[in-house]
Amino acid sequence: MNNTTQRLDFDGSQGAKLSARLDTPAGTIRGYAIFAHCFTCSKDIHATKRISVELSRQGIAVLRFDFTGLGNSKGDFASTNFSSNREDLIVAANYLRDNFEAPSLLIGHSLGGAAVLSIASEIPEVKAIVTIGAPSEANHVVHNFGVKLDEIQNAGEAVVSLGGRDFSIRKQFLDDLEANDVLEKVAKLKKPLLVLHSPIDETVGIENATQIFVAAKHPKSFVSLDSADHLVTNDRDADFAASVISAWAVRYISNNEDVDTSEAYNDVIVTETGLGKFQNTVMSGKHHMLADEPVSVGGLDSGPGPYDFLATALGTCTSMTMRMYADFKNFDVGRISVAVSHKKIHAQDCLECTDEERTGGGKIDVFERKIEVEGLNDQELTEKLLKIADKCPVHKTLEKGAKVETHIK
C-alpha cells in the first residue's frame, strides 16, 4: 500500500504555530495515530519519519509534529517543559478530531513515550499506546545536562549542548519534570500498552522498560528491539518496529470495531481529506473507504471514482439478486461474477435505446454487464437468471432515474 504525506500546521498549547506532517494510507485507513518524538528531536528525525511512513503503508494514518520551539515549529523552547509537551499532544489530538478523526493510537519515542503515557487517559478515543525506548520517569532526561545541572539550579538557566545544538534550559523545566510522575499514570492507564525497547540502549536503559511494564495493568506486551540504538537509526530496526506496532494495534484500533450502526449512521458521509485534489473519505456505517480520481485527471488514484462506485452498486446488486433467486428456487449454480463497464455514447448510436431517447441528442450513459455463472450449462436456466438480473433494484433505479433532494447545512 502506498501513502501520501500532507504538510499541516496548527496552534500549539502556547499559541505558537506547530509544524506537522500527516502520513496517510492510499487505501483504507484502519485508524489514526499521533507520534511524539524524542527530547529535543523533531518530527523528521529518522525513527519518527521512517516508522510513521511505514505505518501509513500498513493502513494507519500518523500525525507527527514538532513540539513548541523545536524543528519547524514556532515558539521559545526555553519556555517549554514536559507539561507543555503534554498540552501540545492534547492540542494535536483535538486537531485530528476536528479535521480528520480522533486518534485511537498514541506512539511515543524516548521522552515522547513518557509524554503519551502521561496523557493517554485524557483522550477518550485512544484505545492503545506504544512506547519506544521510553524512560519510566520524565526527569530521566536531566542526566543529559551534565555539569550544567548545578548552574541551572543556582542561576535559574543555562545553555546546554545536546546533539551538537545549544538549548536554553531553565529551572522551571527541571521542577516540572520532577512534578510529573509517569509511573503513577501508567498504573492507572487501563488501556492496552506495547513497550518496545532495546536491551543495549545506552541512553535510556532497559530497566526503564521493566518499570513501565511492571507498573502497567494487562493487556500489556513487551518486544525487544534487539540490536537497535536509542534513536533507532537503522532502517531494519525502524521497519521491524513499525511492523510489530501494526500487527499488535490492529485488534484495538480497527475502524470496524465498536462502531455505532444505529439509524443515525444510515447516511453515507463523504468528506474531503485535503490530500491531493479529489481524495475523499467515504463512511458508510462502520465501513471506511476512499474515493478519488485517476492521476491522468489530477487525482492520486487512491480509490475508486464516482462512476466506479456506481458500477460497483450495479454489479453487487446484480450478483446478490441472482443469488437470492437461485437459492429461493433451489437452483444449483456456482459462483456468480459480474463485470461492469461504463461509457458515454451519442444517443443516436445506442441500439438498445428507444426512438425518443435517440432523438433527444447529446450523450447518454451506458453500463455494460458481463455476467458469469460457474458451471451453468442449462440454456433455459441461463435465460431465467438474465431476466432476474434486470430486476435488480439498482438496475431499475438507473433505468428509471431518480430524484435528488439537496439541502445546504
C-alpha positions in Angstrom: 0.0 0.0 0.0 1.3 3.4 -1.0 1.0 6.6 1.2 0.9 10.3 0.9 2.3 12.9 3.2 0.5 16.2 3.9 2.0 19.3 5.4 -0.1 20.8 8.2 0.2 23.4 11.0 -2.0 24.3 13.9 -1.8 26.4 17.0 0.1 24.8 19.9 -0.7 25.0 23.6 1.3 28.2 24.0 -0.2 29.8 20.9 2.8 29.2 18.6 2.3 27.5 15.2 3.3 23.9 15.3 4.6 22.2 12.1 3.2 18.8 11.4 3.0 16.0 8.8 0.2 13.6 8.3 1.3 10.3 6.7 -1.9 8.8 5.2 -2.5 5.4 3.5 -3.6 5.5 -0.1 -6.2 2.8 0.7 -8.5 2.1 3.6 -7.5 3.9 6.9 -7.6 1.5 9.8 -7.2 4.3 12.3 -5.3 7.5 13.2 -2.3 7.8 15.4 -0.1 10.5 16.9 3.7 10.0 17.1 5.5 12.0 19.8 9.2 12.5 19.1 12.2 12.3 21.5 13.6 15.1 23.6 15.0 18.0 21.5 14.3 15.9 18.4 11.8 16.7 15.6 9.1 15.1 13.6 11.6 14.4 10.8 14.2 12.5 12.9 14.9 9.2 11.2 12.9 6.9 13.6 9.8 9.1 13.7 9.7 9.6 10.0 10.5 6.1 9.0 8.1 4.4 11.4 5.3 6.8 10.6 5.7 6.4 6.8 5.8 2.6 7.2 2.8 2.5 9.4 0.9 4.6 6.9 1.8 2.0 4.2 0.2 -0.6 6.5 -3.1 1.3 6.8 -2.5 3.6 9.9 -2.6 7.4 9.3 0.0 9.0 11.5 0.3 12.6 12.6 3.8 13.6 13.6 4.6 17.2 14.7 7.3 19.4 16.2 6.8 20.4 19.8 6.8 24.1 20.6 10.2 25.6 19.9 11.6 22.6 18.1 12.1 21.7 14.4 10.0 23.9 12.2 7.5 24.8 15.0 7.4 28.4 16.3 7.8 29.4 19.9 10.5 29.6 22.6 11.9 26.2 23.6 13.3 27.7 26.9 9.7 28.5 28.0 8.5 24.9 27.4 8.6 21.9 29.7 7.2 18.4 30.0 3.8 19.8 30.8 3.7 22.0 27.7 4.6 18.9 25.6 1.7 17.1 27.2 -0.6 20.0 26.3 0.8 20.1 22.7 -0.2 16.5 22.4 -3.7 17.1 23.6 -4.0 20.0 21.1 -2.8 17.7 18.3 -5.5 15.1 19.3 -8.1 17.9 19.2 -6.9 19.0 15.8 -7.2 15.4 14.4 -10.6 15.0 15.9 -11.9 18.3 14.4 -10.3 17.8 10.9 -9.9 14.1 10.3 -10.7 11.6 13.0 -9.7 11.3 16.7 -6.5 9.3 17.3 -7.1 5.7 18.5 -3.3 5.1 18.9 -0.5 7.0 20.6 3.1 6.3 19.9 6.0 8.0 21.8 9.7 7.7 21.4 12.0 8.3 24.4 10.6 11.3 26.4 7.8 11.4 23.8 6.9 7.9 25.1 6.7 9.3 28.7 4.5 12.1 27.4 2.0 9.8 25.7 1.8 7.6 28.8 1.1 10.7 30.8 -1.8 12.0 28.6 -3.4 8.8 27.2 -6.2 8.7 29.8 -7.2 12.3 28.9 -8.0 11.5 25.2 -11.1 9.2 25.4 -10.8 7.9 21.8 -7.3 6.4 22.4 -7.5 2.7 22.5 -3.9 1.7 22.7 -0.4 3.1 23.5 3.1 2.3 22.2 6.4 3.4 23.7 9.8 3.1 22.1 12.9 3.5 24.3 10.8 5.5 26.8 12.1 6.4 30.3 9.9 5.4 33.3 10.2 8.9 34.7 10.2 12.2 33.0 13.2 13.5 35.0 15.4 10.9 33.4 16.5 13.4 30.8 18.3 15.6 33.4 21.4 13.4 33.1 21.9 15.0 29.6 22.6 18.3 31.3 25.8 17.1 32.9 27.9 19.8 34.6 25.3 22.4 33.7 22.8 21.0 36.1 24.2 22.9 39.1 24.2 26.1 37.0 20.6 25.7 36.1 19.6 25.1 39.7 21.6 28.1 41.0 21.4 30.6 38.2 17.9 29.6 37.1 19.1 29.0 33.5 22.0 27.6 31.4 22.8 26.8 27.8 23.2 23.1 27.3 24.7 21.4 24.3 22.6 18.5 23.2 23.3 16.5 20.0 25.6 19.3 18.7 22.9 22.0 19.3 22.6 24.6 22.1 19.4 24.8 24.1 18.5 27.1 26.9 17.2 25.1 29.9 15.5 26.9 32.8 14.9 25.7 36.3 11.2 25.6 35.8 11.9 22.8 33.3 13.6 20.7 36.0 10.9 21.5 38.5 8.2 20.4 36.0 9.9 17.1 35.2 10.1 16.3 39.0 6.4 17.1 39.4 5.3 14.6 36.7 5.0 11.1 38.0 4.8 8.9 34.8 4.6 5.5 36.6 1.6 6.7 38.6 -0.1 7.5 35.3 0.9 4.1 33.9 -0.6 2.3 36.9 -4.0 4.0 36.2 -3.8 3.7 32.4 -6.4 0.9 31.8 -5.5 0.8 28.1 -3.5 -1.8 26.1 0.2 -1.0 26.1 3.1 -2.1 23.9 6.6 -1.5 25.2 9.4 -1.6 22.6 12.9 -1.2 24.0 16.5 -2.2 23.0 18.4 -4.2 25.6 21.6 -2.3 24.6 20.0 1.2 24.8 22.8 3.3 26.4 20.6 6.5 26.7 17.5 5.0 28.4 18.4 1.7 30.0 16.3 -1.4 29.6 15.4 -1.2 33.3 13.1 1.6 32.3 11.1 -0.7 30.1 10.9 -3.2 33.1 9.5 -0.5 35.4 6.9 0.6 32.9 5.8 -2.9 32.1 5.5 -3.9 35.8 3.5 -0.7 36.6 1.1 -1.3 33.8 -2.0 -3.5 34.1 -2.9 -6.0 31.4 -3.2 -6.2 28.5 0.4 -5.3 28.0 3.2 -6.5 25.8 6.9 -6.2 25.5 9.0 -6.7 22.3 12.8 -6.4 22.3 14.4 -4.2 19.6 17.5 -6.4 19.9 20.5 -4.5 18.5 18.8 -1.1 17.9 20.4 2.0 19.3 18.3 4.6 21.2 17.5 6.7 18.2 16.6 3.6 16.1 18.8 4.8 13.3 18.9 1.5 11.4 16.2 1.1 8.7 15.7 -2.6 9.5 15.1 -1.8 13.2 12.6 1.0 12.3 10.8 -1.2 9.8 10.6 -4.0 12.4 9.2 -1.6 15.0 6.5 -0.4 12.5 5.5 -4.0 11.6 5.2 -5.0 15.2 3.2 -1.9 16.1 0.8 -2.5 13.1 0.3 -6.2 13.9 -0.3 -5.5 17.6 -2.5 -2.5 17.2 -5.0 -3.9 14.6 -7.0 -5.7 17.3 -7.5 -2.5 19.2 -7.8 0.3 16.7 -9.6 -1.2 13.7 -12.4 1.1 12.4 -14.5 -2.0 12.0 -14.8 -2.4 15.8 -17.2 -0.8 18.2 -18.9 1.4 15.6 -22.4 2.6 16.2 -24.6 1.2 13.4 -27.8 2.8 14.7 -30.2 4.7 12.5 -28.1 7.9 12.9 -25.3 6.2 10.9 -27.5 5.2 7.9 -26.2 8.1 5.8 -23.2 7.7 3.5 -20.8 10.5 4.6 -18.3 11.8 2.0 -15.6 14.2 3.2 -12.6 15.8 1.6 -9.3 14.6 3.2 -7.3 17.6 2.0 -4.8 15.2 0.3 -4.5 15.7 -3.4 -7.1 17.4 -5.5 -10.0 15.0 -5.3 -9.5 12.4 -2.5 -12.5 11.9 -0.1 -13.1 9.6 2.7 -16.4 7.6 2.4 -18.0 6.4 5.6 -21.0 4.0 5.3 -21.9 2.9 8.8 -18.9 1.1 10.1 -17.2 0.8 6.7 -14.4 3.3 5.7 -13.2 3.7 2.1 -11.5 6.3 -0.1 -12.8 7.8 -3.3 -10.5 9.6 -5.8 -9.8 10.2 -9.5 -7.1 8.8 -11.7 -3.7 10.5 -11.9 -4.4 11.4 -15.5 -7.1 13.9 -14.4 -5.2 15.3 -11.4 -6.1 12.7 -8.7 -4.0 10.4 -6.6 -5.7 7.2 -7.8 -6.1 6.2 -4.2 -9.6 4.9 -4.5 -12.5 4.3 -7.0 -14.0 7.2 -8.8 -17.7 8.2 -8.5 -18.7 6.2 -11.6 -16.7 3.3 -10.3 -18.8 3.3 -7.2 -21.9 3.5 -9.4 -20.7 0.5 -11.4 -20.0 -1.3 -8.2 -23.5 -0.7 -7.0 -24.9 -2.2 -10.2 -22.6 -5.2 -10.1 -23.1 -6.1 -6.5 -26.8 -5.7 -6.7 -27.0 -7.9 -9.8 -25.0 -10.6 -8.2 -27.0 -10.5 -4.9 -30.3 -10.5 -6.7 -29.4 -13.5 -8.8 -28.1 -15.4 -5.8 -31.3 -14.7 -3.8 -33.4 -16.0 -6.8 -31.2 -19.1 -7.3 -31.3 -20.0 -3.6 -35.1 -19.4 -3.4 -35.6 -21.7 -6.4 -33.0 -24.3 -5.2 -31.0 -23.9 -8.4 -27.6 -25.5 -8.2 -25.5 -22.7 -9.6 -21.8 -21.9 -9.0 -20.1 -18.7 -8.1 -21.6 -15.6 -9.8 -19.3 -12.9 -11.2 -20.4 -9.6 -12.7 -18.1 -7.2 -14.7 -19.5 -3.8 -15.2 -18.1 -1.1 -17.6 -19.3 2.5 -18.1 -19.1 4.7 -21.1 -20.8 7.7 -22.6 -22.0 7.4 -26.2 -24.0 9.6 -28.6 -27.7 8.9 -28.2 -28.2 8.1 -31.9 -25.6 5.3 -31.6 -27.5 3.5 -28.9 -29.0 0.3 -30.4 -30.9 -0.5 -27.2 -32.4 2.9 -26.8 -36.0 4.0 -27.7 -36.6 6.3 -30.6 -37.4 9.1 -28.1 -34.0 8.6 -26.4 -32.1 8.5 -29.7 -33.7 11.7 -31.0 -33.0 13.5 -27.7 -29.5 14.4 -28.8 -26.4 14.6 -26.7 -24.7 11.7 -25.0 -26.1 9.1 -22.7 -24.5 6.8 -20.0 -24.2 3.1 -20.9 -23.4 0.5 -18.3 -22.5 -2.9 -19.8 -22.7 -6.0 -17.6 -20.9 -9.3 -18.3 -22.3 -12.0 -16.1 -20.5 -15.3 -15.5 -22.0 -18.2 -13.5 -19.6 -21.1 -12.9 -20.8 -24.5 -14.1 -24.0 -23.1 -15.8 -24.8 -25.1 -19.0 -28.6 -25.0 -18.9 -29.8 -22.5 -21.6 -33.3 -22.2 -20.1 -31.9 -21.5 -16.6 -29.5 -19.0 -18.1 -32.4 -17.1 -19.7 -34.2 -17.1 -16.3 -31.2 -15.7 -14.5 -30.6 -13.0 -17.1 -34.2 -11.8 -16.6 -33.7 -11.8 -12.9 -30.6 -9.7 -13.3 -32.7 -7.0 -14.9 -34.9 -6.9 -11.8 -32.0 -5.8 -9.6 -33.2 -2.7 -7.7 -30.1 -0.6 -8.7 -30.7 -1.6 -12.4 -34.3 -0.3 -12.1 -33.1 2.9 -10.4 -30.6 3.6 -13.2 -33.2 2.9 -15.9 -36.0 5.0 -14.4 -33.8 7.8 -13.0 -34.1 9.2 -9.5 -34.9 12.5 -7.9 -32.1 14.0 -5.8 -33.0 16.3 -2.9 -30.3 18.7 -1.8 -30.1 20.7 1.4 -27.4 23.1 2.5 -26.4 22.9 6.2 
